[in-house]
Amino acid sequence: MNTPKAVAVKRKRGDDALKKLKFRREKRVRTDLSDRSVEVFRLAKTYDEGSGRQEG
């Protein structure tokens, strides 16, 4: 079994990775201010969350 300390370290690493990902996404939205880029990003985000691909 894992020791509590090891679990805490793993959890912290996971949180850091998530924060980095989140920050990178927000940064991308801020830099791409044209409506089209934001819309594409929004579609990509909903796709990432598993709501399915829209065809058309």
C-alpha positions in Angstrom: 0.0 0.0 0.0 1.0 3.6 -0.5 2.1 5.6 2.5 0.0 8.8 3.1 3.0 11.0 2.2 3.4 9.3 -1.2 -0.3 9.7 -1.9 -0.2 13.4 -1.0 2.8 14.0 -3.3 1.1 12.2 -6.2 -2.1 14.2 -5.6 -0.2 17.4 -5.6 1.6 16.5 -8.9 -1.8 15.8 -10.5 -3.2 19.2 -9.3 -0.2 21.0 -10.7 -0.6 19.3 -14.1 -4.3 20.3 -14.1 -3.6 23.9 -13.2 -1.1 24.1 -16.0 -3.6 22.7 -18.5 -6.3 25.0 -17.3 -4.0 28.0 -17.5 -2.8 27.1 -21.0 -6.4 26.9 -22.2 -7.4 30.2 -20.7 -4.3 31.8 -22.2 -5.3 30.5 -25.6 -8.7 32.0 -25.4 -7.2 35.4 -24.4 -4.8 35.4 -27.3 -7.3 34.3 -29.9 -9.9 37.0 -29.5 -11.4 36.7 -33.0 -15.0 35.3 -32.7 -14.2 32.3 -34.9 -11.2 31.1 -32.8 -13.3 31.4 -29.6 -16.1 29.4 -31.2 -13.8 26.7 -32.3 -12.3 26.6 -28.9 -15.7 26.3 -27.3 -16.6 23.4 -29.6 -13.3 21.7 -28.8 -13.9 22.2 -25.1 -17.4 20.6 -25.2 -15.9 17.7 -27.3 -13.2 17.2 -24.6 -15.9 17.0 -21.9 -17.4 14.1 -23.8 -20.6 15.6 -25.0 -20.0 14.0 -28.4 -19.0 15.2 -31.8 -21.3 17.4 -33.9 -21.4 16.5 -37.5 -22.3 18.9 -40.3 
